[in-house]
Amino acid sequence: MFDRKTAQSFGAYPLRLIWVPIELPMNDYPVLFSMSVPKRKFRKAADRNQLRRRIREAYRLHKHILYEALAESEKQYGFMLLYTAKEALPYEDIEKGIQKMIRRFLKDLGMMN
C-alpha cells in the first residue's frame, strides 16, 4: 500500500502526526484518519476512550479546512495521530493541537503560508 520511506511526521503538542500519500481508487475523501492513545500511559480504557473522543471531535470540527485545501489536488493522504502527552489534557488543548497540525501539514505541502 505504501512505502515506509514515504511516510513523514511532525509533532504538534499534544499530538504527533504521521502521514503518507496514498492512492485508493474508491475513496472520495482526501484523508484517511486513524489515531492511537497509548495503553502504557493511560491504563484505564475509560481514560483512553475519553481522549479518543476529544481528538475525534476536534478533528471533525476542523477537517473542513484540510478538505477545502486538498479539494483541488487529486491526492489522498493517510493520517495516523498519536497522543503524546503524559497526562489527559482538556479538550481546548487538544483542539489547539489539531489546528496547529492541520496548518503545519498544509504548510509542508505548500498549500498555505
KASUL-V322005 format. One record per helix or strand. SS is the DSSP state (hx for helix, st for strand). FROM is the first residue (numbers start at 1). LEN is the number of residues. If there is no record, write none. Layout:
ss=(SS & SS)
from=(FROM & FROM)
len=(LEN & LEN)
This chain:
ss=(hx & st & st & st & hx & st & hx)
from=(4 & 8 & 15 & 31 & 45 & 76 & 91)
len=(3 & 5 & 8 & 7 & 26 & 8 & 19)
